């Protein structure tokens, strides 16, 4: 650095000198020396140059001296820091020559080994080793000129005779003086003591674990057993020696997998108290209770610690009793009592901002399935239903069997009532497809009631009471499959309960009567028959509409007895009207799904026809599409029995439910009724018109007659005539009428009066 500074200064000096020369000969100095002779001028120039040089080099020397002093000072401080660092280190640096003699060693040899620095120079390094064999590694390194670094842990002998565990790192270097081994000695005495203590504790712990009468083992993320105690090894009749700890072994053959299902290994959370039945090495069956605990590893992996305990006979008996008290034996779910008891604590533990729903599901068609297909299929239906419900959401918890065909559960973390409705709609979708049970397709429909905490209440008693109300309304409403609790439900429930109470005695009090709405032939404008409709005027409630009492009658089962009465009364009236209107006159009776499936419908029809001496073709039974998906085998059997007797069969409200061509193809229908919703939009919606055309043509192609119900306007009638619909029903001709009124209406309109009415 100094050499470069001097060179730079010389270059700068000559540049300034040349500059002065040109300035002198051009302007400045020539004016100052103008009065001197030649010799004086030369002398003045030389003196000026000498003066200039002295000033320049004085300044330059000053700056060079200052820079040099600063550099020396920095180097001095650096050396001081390095020396202090070396002095503060407890490690020893050393060098050896090719004969293994110490040629240099750091002063810390005194503090670590008790030897002064000068006493170790030229001493054989091997003399410091407790075991001569340990030195052979270093000796071999020097002898073989191995340039690879070496590291070994050895015991060294201190000057006072004590021993020191040290880690020695060495590397061979080629220097001007020849081969030199440079090394580093680090004190690891404390680590070795701690390691020895750890090994001692591990032996004690292993001895304790091996002598515990528990099944204890550890698996990694790949379901490979990496540790097992003696008790579990003896239980399976094997040894762990490289049997399970080798990555090449197939973990599927590990007998310990019977104690820990693989799906538990993949779970991120611990699992407490699961039970397993196990065979020991002697083939004896045991029941054991297990817990698995997740142990976090630093590399984002987990170990799974499994601890199991074999249950004694008395414990098994006690647990069986406890299980019977807490769980449903068929489905394995919590029972009603446990659910109610746990609900109070669950609600108490919820945060103030939590929004959860308590729901109850009723299998609306279960009783029929259980009665007609047998209890085995009924039990299977309950099991499958519980499994389907459990698939609803990860937020579903505390699923229980609430009653015979009812399940209750909680949905956590709902964001709003709308969110809950979407969840429950998805629950219905889970049951859309039939269940395959013992080669029988079983279709289950649900009624769902739900309450929301804390909106609908904050105690279990209040919420469960409102839950019962919501389910009751859902079951009573017929078409509604899900009912969330609202304040208005209690009023509705009270009204339904009054209807239910009065309905039980309505037949006995002769409060029912029939009305009839005419069927008119669209081609001849002649009366063809009529649909039979039920009306109820209660002594206590007054006029009760069918959509109010029929769903309740369905739910209570009263509809079966009421339906039989309707068929008997219809046939009684039919006998009179055939004599009056002709042999082609017929009546259509709408039969409820419950009566069709539970009632002895075929015998009821047989008795009514025989008693009144009526041809079976004069009676038509109307059923809805919803019935066809309930139990197709039973429905088909009943329909075939009626069809073989000559009773006409009609599919009511076609297009509003589960419309399928398979129904028309597979079931023996004679007639198809287009729902009034299609007729209302006739002439105003081209797509609707196209559907009516398609339904009519399809029905005619299948040799079915077509009835259009709900016709109220002339334009609708004319359009349906063009579309070749066979039979017209609706208020355009007449509202439903009682017997005497029906006969009067017929007298007023017999002949061609229908046609005359159209023309005018």
C-alpha positions in Angstrom: 0.0 0.0 0.0 2.9 2.4 0.9 4.7 1.7 -2.4 1.5 2.5 -4.4 1.1 5.8 -2.5 4.7 6.9 -3.3 4.2 6.0 -7.0 1.0 8.0 -7.1 2.7 11.0 -5.4 5.6 11.1 -8.0 3.2 11.0 -10.9 1.2 13.8 -9.3 4.4 15.8 -8.6 5.6 15.7 -12.2 2.2 16.7 -13.5 2.2 19.8 -11.3 5.8 20.6 -12.3 5.0 20.5 -16.0 2.0 22.6 -15.4 4.2 25.2 -13.6 6.6 25.2 -16.5 4.0 26.1 -19.0 2.5 28.8 -16.8 5.9 30.3 -16.2 6.8 30.6 -19.9 3.4 32.0 -20.7 2.2 34.5 -18.1 2.7 34.7 -14.4 6.4 34.2 -13.4 7.8 35.9 -16.4 6.2 39.1 -15.3 7.6 38.8 -11.7 11.2 38.2 -12.9 11.2 40.6 -15.8 13.7 43.0 -14.1 16.4 40.4 -13.4 19.3 39.4 -15.7 19.6 35.9 -17.2 21.7 34.4 -14.4 19.5 35.8 -11.7 16.4 34.5 -13.4 17.7 31.0 -13.6 18.7 31.1 -9.9 15.2 32.4 -9.0 13.6 29.6 -11.0 15.7 27.0 -9.2 14.9 28.4 -5.8 11.2 28.6 -6.6 11.2 25.0 -7.8 13.0 23.8 -4.7 10.6 25.8 -2.5 7.6 24.3 -4.3 9.0 20.7 -4.0 9.7 21.1 -0.3 6.2 22.4 0.4 4.6 19.6 -1.7 6.6 16.7 -0.2 6.1 18.1 3.3 2.3 17.8 2.9 2.5 14.5 1.2 4.8 13.1 3.9 2.3 14.3 6.6 -0.6 12.5 5.0 1.4 9.3 4.3 2.6 9.2 8.0 -1.0 9.7 9.3 -2.4 6.9 7.1 0.4 4.5 8.1 -0.2 5.2 11.8 -4.0 4.5 11.5 -3.3 1.2 9.7 -0.9 0.1 12.3 -3.4 1.0 15.0 -6.2 -1.0 13.3 -4.0 -4.0 12.9 -2.9 -3.8 16.6 -6.6 -3.8 17.7 -7.4 -6.7 15.4 -4.5 -8.8 16.9 -5.6 -7.9 20.4 -9.2 -9.1 19.7 -7.9 -12.3 18.1 -5.6 -12.9 21.1 -8.5 -12.2 23.5 -10.7 -14.6 21.5 -8.1 -17.3 21.6 -7.5 -16.8 25.3 -11.2 -17.0 26.1 -11.6 -20.2 24.2 -11.5 -23.5 26.1 -10.4 -25.4 23.0 -6.8 -26.3 22.1 -5.2 -25.9 18.7 -2.0 -27.9 17.9 0.2 -29.0 15.1 2.2 -32.3 14.7 5.1 -33.1 12.5 5.4 -36.3 10.5 6.8 -38.2 13.6 3.7 -37.3 15.6 5.5 -34.8 17.8 3.9 -31.6 19.0 5.4 -28.6 17.1 3.0 -26.0 18.4 0.1 -25.9 20.9 -2.2 -23.1 22.1 -1.8 -21.8 25.7 -5.1 -23.3 26.7 -3.4 -26.7 27.2 -2.6 -25.6 30.7 -6.2 -24.8 31.6 -7.6 -27.9 30.0 -4.9 -30.6 30.5 -2.7 -29.0 33.2 0.5 -28.9 31.0 2.4 -25.7 30.3 2.8 -24.9 26.7 6.6 -25.2 26.6 6.6 -28.7 28.3 4.5 -30.2 25.4 6.6 -28.9 22.5 8.5 -31.8 20.8 6.6 -34.3 23.0 4.9 -37.3 21.4 1.2 -36.6 21.0 0.4 -40.2 21.7 1.6 -39.7 25.4 -1.6 -37.8 26.1 -3.9 -40.7 25.1 -5.4 -43.0 27.8 -5.6 -45.8 25.2 -2.8 -46.3 22.8 -5.3 -47.8 20.3 -7.2 -44.5 20.0 -4.0 -42.8 18.7 -3.7 -45.3 15.9 -6.3 -43.3 13.9 -4.1 -40.2 13.9 -1.0 -42.3 13.3 -2.6 -43.9 10.3 -3.6 -40.5 9.0 0.0 -39.3 9.0 1.4 -42.6 7.7 -1.0 -42.8 4.8 -0.9 -39.1 4.0 -4.7 -39.0 4.2 -5.9 -35.4 3.4 -9.4 -36.2 4.5 -10.4 -34.6 7.9 -10.7 -36.9 10.8 -12.7 -36.6 14.0 -12.7 -39.0 17.0 -13.7 -39.0 20.6 -11.1 -40.2 23.0 -10.0 -40.0 26.7 -6.9 -37.9 27.3 -4.7 -38.1 30.4 -4.3 -34.8 32.3 -1.1 -33.9 34.2 -2.7 -34.7 37.5 -3.6 -38.1 36.3 -7.3 -37.4 35.8 -9.1 -38.3 32.5 -10.7 -35.9 30.1 -13.1 -36.8 27.3 -12.2 -34.8 24.2 -13.2 -34.6 20.6 -10.1 -34.3 18.3 -10.5 -33.0 14.8 -7.4 -33.3 12.5 -6.5 -32.4 8.9 -3.2 -33.1 7.1 -1.4 -30.1 5.4 1.6 -29.9 3.1 3.8 -27.0 4.1 7.3 -25.7 3.3 8.5 -27.6 6.3 7.0 -30.8 5.1 4.0 -32.8 6.3 2.1 -31.2 9.1 -1.0 -32.3 11.0 -3.1 -29.5 12.3 -5.7 -30.3 14.9 -8.2 -29.1 17.4 -9.1 -30.4 20.8 -12.6 -29.7 22.3 -13.6 -30.6 25.8 -16.7 -32.9 25.7 -16.5 -34.1 29.2 -19.8 -32.6 30.2 -21.6 -34.0 27.2 -20.2 -37.5 27.9 -21.4 -37.3 31.5 -24.9 -36.2 30.4 -24.9 -39.0 27.7 -24.0 -41.6 30.3 -26.7 -40.3 32.6 -29.2 -40.4 29.7 -28.2 -44.0 28.8 -28.7 -45.0 32.5 -32.1 -43.3 32.6 -33.1 -45.0 29.3 -32.1 -48.4 30.6 -34.2 -47.8 33.8 -37.2 -46.5 31.7 -36.9 -49.4 29.3 -36.8 -51.8 32.2 -39.9 -50.2 33.8 -41.8 -50.2 30.5 -40.9 -53.8 29.7 -42.2 -54.9 33.1 -45.5 -53.0 32.8 -48.5 -55.1 32.0 -49.5 -52.8 29.2 -49.4 -53.1 25.5 -47.0 -50.3 24.5 -45.6 -49.5 21.1 -44.7 -46.6 18.8 -45.4 -46.2 15.1 -44.1 -43.6 12.6 -46.0 -41.7 9.9 -45.7 -44.7 7.5 -47.4 -47.0 10.0 -44.1 -48.8 10.7 -43.5 -50.0 14.3 -40.2 -48.5 15.6 -40.5 -49.5 19.3 -42.5 -52.0 21.3 -42.2 -53.2 24.9 -41.7 -56.8 26.1 -45.3 -57.3 27.1 -46.7 -56.5 23.7 -44.0 -58.6 22.0 -44.8 -61.6 24.3 -48.5 -61.0 23.6 -48.1 -61.4 19.8 -45.6 -64.2 20.3 -42.7 -62.5 18.3 -39.7 -60.4 18.7 -39.0 -56.9 17.5 -35.5 -57.7 16.3 -35.4 -56.1 12.9 -38.9 -57.5 12.3 -40.7 -54.2 12.2 -38.0 -51.5 12.2 -36.7 -52.2 8.7 -38.1 -49.9 6.0 -38.1 -52.8 3.6 -40.6 -54.8 5.7 -44.3 -54.5 4.7 -46.1 -52.8 7.5 -49.3 -54.5 6.5 -47.9 -57.7 7.9 -47.3 -56.1 11.3 -49.5 -57.9 13.9 -49.6 -54.7 15.9 -51.8 -53.1 13.2 -54.7 -55.0 14.8 -54.3 -52.7 17.8 -54.1 -49.5 15.8 -56.1 -49.1 12.6 -54.2 -47.4 9.9 -56.8 -44.6 9.7 -55.9 -43.6 13.3 -52.2 -43.2 12.3 -53.1 -40.7 9.6 -55.2 -38.6 12.1 -53.5 -35.5 13.5 -55.1 -35.7 16.9 -54.9 -38.2 19.7 -57.7 -40.7 20.3 -58.7 -41.9 23.8 -60.4 -45.1 24.9 -61.1 -47.1 21.8 -61.8 -50.8 22.2 -60.4 -53.8 20.2 -60.8 -57.5 20.5 -57.4 -59.3 20.1 -56.1 -62.8 19.8 -52.9 -63.5 21.8 -50.1 -65.9 20.7 -52.0 -68.8 22.3 -55.2 -68.0 20.4 -57.1 -66.7 23.4 -59.5 -63.8 22.7 -59.0 -60.7 24.8 -60.7 -57.3 24.9 -58.4 -54.3 25.3 -58.8 -50.6 25.8 -56.4 -48.4 23.9 -55.4 -44.8 23.7 -53.1 -43.3 21.0 -51.1 -40.2 21.6 -49.5 -38.1 19.0 -45.9 -37.0 19.6 -44.6 -34.1 17.5 -41.3 -34.4 15.7 -39.2 -31.4 14.7 -39.4 -32.2 11.0 -43.2 -31.8 10.8 -43.8 -35.5 11.3 -45.5 -37.3 14.1 -44.9 -40.5 16.0 -47.9 -42.4 17.4 -47.6 -43.8 20.9 -50.1 -46.5 21.6 -50.9 -47.7 25.1 -53.3 -50.6 25.6 -54.7 -52.4 28.7 -56.2 -55.9 28.7 -59.6 -55.7 30.4 -60.5 -58.2 33.1 -63.8 -60.1 33.1 -65.2 -57.8 35.8 -64.2 -54.7 33.8 -65.7 -56.2 30.7 -69.0 -56.8 32.5 -69.0 -53.3 34.0 -68.2 -51.7 30.6 -70.9 -53.8 29.0 -73.5 -52.5 31.5 -72.2 -48.9 31.0 -72.3 -49.4 27.2 -75.9 -50.6 27.4 -76.8 -47.6 29.5 -75.2 -45.1 27.1 -75.4 -46.5 23.6 -78.0 -47.9 21.2 -77.1 -51.5 20.6 -78.3 -51.6 17.0 -76.6 -48.5 15.6 -73.8 -48.0 18.1 -74.9 -44.3 18.5 -75.5 -42.5 21.8 -79.0 -43.1 23.2 -81.6 -40.4 23.9 -80.9 -40.1 27.7 -77.1 -39.6 27.2 -77.8 -37.1 24.4 -80.1 -35.0 26.6 -77.7 -35.2 29.6 -74.7 -34.2 27.5 -76.6 -31.4 25.8 -76.8 -29.3 28.9 -73.0 -29.4 29.4 -72.4 -28.9 25.7 -74.5 -25.7 25.7 -72.8 -24.4 28.9 -69.4 -24.7 27.3 -70.3 -22.8 24.1 -69.0 -19.3 23.6 -71.5 -16.5 23.6 -71.0 -15.9 19.8 -71.5 -19.5 18.8 -74.4 -20.4 16.6 -75.4 -24.1 16.5 -78.4 -26.1 15.4 -80.0 -29.0 17.2 -81.8 -31.3 14.7 -84.0 -34.3 14.8 -84.7 -36.6 11.8 -87.7 -38.8 11.4 -87.7 -41.7 8.9 -91.3 -41.0 7.7 -91.8 -44.4 6.0 -89.9 -46.6 8.4 -92.9 -48.3 10.1 -94.3 -49.5 6.8 -90.8 -50.9 5.8 -90.5 -52.6 9.1 -94.0 -54.1 9.0 -94.0 -55.2 5.4 -90.4 -56.2 4.6 -89.5 -57.5 8.0 -87.5 -56.5 11.0 -84.2 -57.5 9.6 -84.5 -55.1 6.7 -85.9 -52.5 9.1 -82.8 -52.9 11.3 -80.6 -52.6 8.3 -82.4 -49.4 7.2 -81.8 -47.9 10.6 -78.1 -48.7 10.4 -77.7 -47.4 6.9 -79.6 -44.2 7.8 -77.4 -43.5 10.8 -74.3 -43.8 8.5 -75.8 -41.6 5.8 -76.6 -38.9 8.4 -73.1 -39.0 9.7 -71.8 -38.1 6.2 -73.7 -34.8 6.3 -70.9 -32.6 7.5 -67.6 -32.5 9.5 -69.5 -30.0 11.8 -72.0 -32.7 12.8 -71.5 -34.0 16.3 -73.3 -35.9 19.1 -75.3 -38.1 16.6 -77.8 -40.2 18.6 -80.7 -42.5 18.1 -83.4 -40.3 19.6 -86.4 -42.6 19.3 -87.3 -45.8 17.4 -87.0 -44.2 13.9 -85.6 -40.8 14.9 -82.1 -39.5 15.0 -80.9 -36.3 16.7 -77.6 -34.4 16.2 -75.9 -31.0 16.5 -74.5 -29.0 13.6 -71.8 -26.7 14.8 -70.5 -23.4 13.4 -73.5 -22.5 11.3 -73.1 -18.9 9.9 -76.8 -18.2 9.4 -80.3 -19.8 9.3 -79.9 -19.9 5.5 -76.7 -21.9 5.9 -78.5 -24.4 8.1 -81.3 -24.8 5.5 -78.7 -25.6 2.9 -77.1 -28.2 5.1 -80.5 -29.9 5.8 -81.4 -29.8 2.1 -78.2 -31.7 1.5 -79.3 -34.2 4.1 -82.5 -34.9 2.1 -80.3 -35.3 -1.0 -78.3 -38.1 0.7 -81.5 -40.1 0.9 -82.7 -39.4 -2.6 -81.3 -42.7 -3.9 -82.9 -45.9 -2.6 -81.0 -48.2 -0.2 -80.1 -51.7 -1.4 -81.0 -54.0 1.5 -81.0 -57.7 1.0 -81.5 -57.2 -2.7 -84.5 -55.0 -2.0 -84.6 -51.3 -3.0 -85.8 -49.3 0.0 -86.7 -45.6 -0.4 -86.7 -43.6 2.8 -88.0 -40.0 3.1 -87.2 -37.7 5.9 -89.0 -35.2 8.1 -86.6 -32.9 9.9 -87.1 -30.5 12.8 -84.5 -28.0 13.9 -83.9 -25.3 16.5 -81.0 -22.8 16.7 -79.0 -21.9 19.8 -79.2 -19.3 21.2 -81.9 -17.8 19.0 -84.6 -20.2 20.0 -83.5 -20.7 23.6 -80.4 -21.2 25.8 -81.3 -24.2 27.9 -81.6 -27.8 26.8 -85.1 -28.2 28.2 -86.5 -25.2 26.2 -84.7 -26.2 23.0 -85.8 -29.8 23.1 -89.4 -28.8 23.7 -89.3 -26.5 20.7 -87.5 -29.2 18.7 -90.4 -31.6 19.3 -92.8 -28.9 18.1 -90.8 -28.3 14.9 -90.6 -32.1 14.1 -94.3 -32.5 14.9 -95.2 -29.7 12.4 -92.8 -31.2 9.8 -94.5 -34.6 10.1 -98.0 -33.1 10.1 -97.5 -30.8 7.1 -97.3 -33.5 4.5 -95.3 -31.8 1.8 -92.9 -29.9 4.0 -89.9 -32.1 4.8 -87.9 -29.6 6.9 -89.3 -27.3 9.6 -87.2 -24.8 11.5 -88.7 -23.5 14.7 -90.6 -20.2 14.7 -92.8 -18.6 17.3 -95.8 -19.2 15.0 -95.3 -23.0 15.2 -96.7 -23.3 18.7 -100.0 -21.7 17.5 -100.0 -24.1 14.5 -99.2 -27.0 16.8 -102.1 -26.1 19.1 -104.4 -25.9 16.1 -103.2 -29.2 14.8 -103.7 -30.8 18.1 -107.3 -29.6 18.2 -107.8 -31.0 14.7 -106.2 -34.3 15.7 -108.4 -34.6 18.8 -111.6 -33.9 16.8 -110.5 -36.1 13.9 -110.5 -39.1 16.1 -114.3 -39.0 16.6 -115.3 -37.5 13.2 -116.4 -40.8 11.6 -118.2 -41.8 14.7 -120.1 -38.4 14.7 -120.8 -38.7 10.9 -119.1 -35.4 10.3 -117.6 -36.4 6.9 -119.4 -36.1 3.6 -118.4 -36.6 0.0 -118.5 -34.1 -2.9 -118.2 -34.9 -6.6 -116.5 -32.9 -9.5 -117.6 -33.9 -13.0 -115.5 -35.5 -15.7 -116.6 -34.3 -19.2 -115.6 -36.1 -22.4 -113.8 -33.4 -24.5 -114.8 -35.1 -27.7 -118.5 -35.6 -27.1 -119.1 -33.1 -24.3 -120.9 -35.8 -22.4 -120.6 -36.5 -18.6 -118.2 -39.4 -18.1 -118.0 -39.7 -14.3 -116.7 -37.7 -11.4 -113.9 -37.5 -8.9 -114.8 -38.2 -5.3 -113.5 -35.6 -2.8 -113.7 -35.7 1.0 -115.1 -32.8 3.1 -115.3 -32.4 6.9 -117.6 -30.1 8.9 -116.6 -30.5 12.5 -119.2 -29.9 15.3 -116.5 -28.1 17.3 -114.2 -26.6 14.6 -116.6 -25.9 11.8 -115.5 -26.4 8.2 -111.9 -27.9 8.1 -110.2 -27.9 4.8 -108.6 -31.1 3.4 -105.1 -29.7 3.3 -105.5 -29.1 7.1 -106.8 -32.4 8.2 -105.6 -35.0 5.7 -101.8 -34.6 6.6 -102.8 -35.1 10.3 -104.9 -38.1 9.4 -101.9 -39.5 7.5 -99.7 -39.0 10.5 -102.0 -40.5 13.1 -103.1 -43.4 10.8 -106.7 -42.3 10.9 -106.6 -41.9 7.1 -106.8 -45.7 6.7 -110.2 -46.0 8.4 -111.4 -42.8 6.8 -110.2 -43.9 3.3 -112.1 -47.2 3.7 -115.2 -45.3 4.6 -114.7 -43.1 1.4 -114.5 -46.1 -0.8 -117.6 -47.7 0.7 -119.6 -44.5 0.5 -118.4 -43.9 -3.1 -119.4 -47.3 -4.2 -122.8 -46.9 -2.5 -123.4 -43.7 -4.5 -121.9 -45.2 -7.6 -124.5 -48.0 -7.6 -127.3 -45.4 -7.6 -125.7 -43.2 -10.3 -125.0 -46.1 -12.7 -128.7 -46.8 -12.7 -129.3 -43.1 -13.4 -126.4 -42.1 -15.7 -125.7 -45.4 -17.4 -123.3 -48.2 -17.2 -120.3 -46.2 -18.5 -120.4 -43.8 -15.6 -117.5 -44.2 -13.1 -116.1 -42.6 -10.0 -112.5 -41.9 -9.2 -111.3 -42.1 -5.6 -108.0 -40.7 -4.5 -106.3 -43.1 -2.1 -103.6 -41.9 0.3 -100.1 -43.5 0.4 -100.6 -44.7 3.9 -103.9 -46.4 3.1 -102.4 -47.9 -0.1 -99.4 -49.3 1.9 -100.8 -50.1 5.3 -104.5 -50.6 4.7 -106.0 -53.8 3.3 -106.9 -51.9 0.2 -107.6 -54.8 -2.1 -110.1 -56.4 0.3 -111.7 -53.1 1.1 -112.3 -52.5 -2.7 -113.5 -56.1 -3.2 -116.0 -55.9 -0.3 -117.4 -52.5 -1.5 -117.8 -53.7 -5.1 -119.4 -57.0 -4.1 -121.7 -55.4 -1.5 -123.1 -53.0 -4.1 -122.9 -55.4 -7.0 -120.8 -53.0 -9.1 -118.6 -53.8 -12.1 -115.0 -53.2 -11.1 -114.5 -51.0 -14.2 -116.8 -48.4 -12.7 -114.3 -47.6 -10.0 -111.0 -45.8 -10.6 -108.3 -45.5 -7.9 -106.1 -42.4 -8.1 -102.6 -42.5 -6.7 -99.8 -39.9 -6.6 -96.3 -40.2 -8.0 -94.8 -40.0 -4.5 -96.3 -43.4 -3.7 -94.4 -45.0 -6.5 -91.0 -44.3 -5.0 -91.9 -45.6 -1.5 -91.8 -49.4 -2.0 -92.1 -50.2 -5.6 -92.4 -54.0 -5.0 -95.4 -53.7 -2.7 -97.0 -50.9 -4.7 -96.7 -53.0 -7.9 -98.2 -56.0 -6.2 -101.2 -54.1 -4.9 -101.8 -52.4 -8.3 -101.6 -55.6 -10.2 -104.2 -57.2 -7.8 -106.6 -54.2 -8.5 -105.9 -54.2 -12.2 -106.6 -58.0 -12.5 -110.0 -57.3 -10.9 -110.7 -54.7 -13.5 -110.4 -51.6 -11.3 -109.1 -48.6 -13.3 -105.9 -47.0 -12.1 -105.0 -43.4 -12.6 -101.7 -41.5 -11.9 -102.7 -38.2 -10.3 -100.9 -34.8 -10.5 -98.5 -36.0 -13.2 -95.5 -33.7 -13.7 -95.3 -32.3 -10.2 -93.3 -35.0 -8.5 -90.8 -37.7 -9.6 -92.2 -37.9 -13.1 -90.6 -40.9 -14.9 -91.5 -42.8 -18.0 -90.6 -46.0 -16.1 -93.6 -45.5 -13.9 -95.9 -45.5 -16.9 -94.2 -48.4 -18.5 -93.8 -50.6 -15.4 -97.1 -50.0 -13.6 -100.5 -50.9 -14.9 -102.1 -47.5 -15.3 -105.2 -46.8 -17.4 -105.2 -43.0 -17.1 -102.9 -40.1 -16.6 -104.0 -36.8 -15.0 -102.2 -33.6 -16.0 -101.7 -31.4 -13.0 -103.7 -28.1 -12.9 -100.4 -26.0 -12.7 -99.8 -26.9 -16.4 -103.4 -26.0 -17.4 -103.2 -22.6 -15.6 -100.3 -21.5 -17.9 -101.8 -22.9 -21.0 -101.7 -20.4 -24.0 -99.4 -18.1 -22.1 -96.2 -20.2 -22.1 -95.0 -21.9 -25.2 -92.7 -24.3 -23.3 -95.7 -25.2 -21.0 -97.8 -25.9 -24.1 -95.1 -28.1 -25.5 -95.0 -30.1 -22.3 -98.8 -30.6 -22.3 -98.5 -31.8 -26.0 -95.7 -34.1 -25.1 -97.5 -35.6 -22.1 -100.7 -36.2 -24.1 -98.9 -37.8 -27.1 -96.8 -40.0 -24.8 -99.9 -41.1 -22.8 -101.8 -41.9 -26.0 -98.8 -43.8 -27.4 -99.0 -46.0 -24.2 -102.7 -46.4 -24.7 -103.6 -44.2 -21.6 -106.4 -41.8 -21.5 -105.6 -38.2 -20.5 -107.4 -36.0 -18.0 -106.8 -32.3 -17.7 -107.7 -31.0 -14.2 -108.2 -27.4 -13.1 -109.8 -26.1 -16.3 -111.4 -22.8 -15.5 -111.5 -20.8 -18.8 -113.0 -21.3 -22.3 -109.6 -20.7 -24.0 -108.1 -23.5 -21.9 -110.9 -25.8 -22.9 -110.6 -25.0 -26.6 -106.8 -25.5 -26.6 -107.2 -28.9 -24.8 -109.7 -30.0 -27.4 -107.2 -29.2 -30.1 -104.5 -31.1 -28.2 -106.9 -34.1 -28.1 -107.0 -34.4 -24.3 -109.7 -37.0 -23.5 -111.4 -35.8 -20.3 -111.9 -32.3 -18.8 -112.3 -31.5 -15.1 -112.5 -28.1 -13.5 -114.5 -25.2 -12.4 -115.3 -24.2 -16.0 -118.0 -26.9 -15.8 -118.6 -27.2 -12.1 -117.1 -27.0 -8.6 -117.3 -30.1 -6.5 -120.9 -30.8 -5.5 -122.8 -32.8 -3.0 -125.0 -35.7 -4.3 -128.3 -33.8 -4.8 -126.5 -30.8 -6.3 -124.6 -33.0 -8.7 -127.8 -34.6 -9.9 -129.4 -31.1 -10.4 -126.3 -29.9 -12.3 -126.5 -33.0 -14.6 -130.2 -32.3 -15.3 -129.5 -28.8 -16.2 -126.6 -29.7 -18.5 -127.5 -33.1 -20.0 -127.7 -33.5 -23.7 -125.6 -31.1 -25.7 -125.8 -28.2 -23.2 -122.0 -28.3 -22.6 -121.5 -27.8 -26.4 -124.2 -25.1 -26.5 -122.5 -23.3 -23.6 -119.2 -23.3 -25.5 -120.8 -22.0 -28.7 -122.5 -19.2 -26.8 
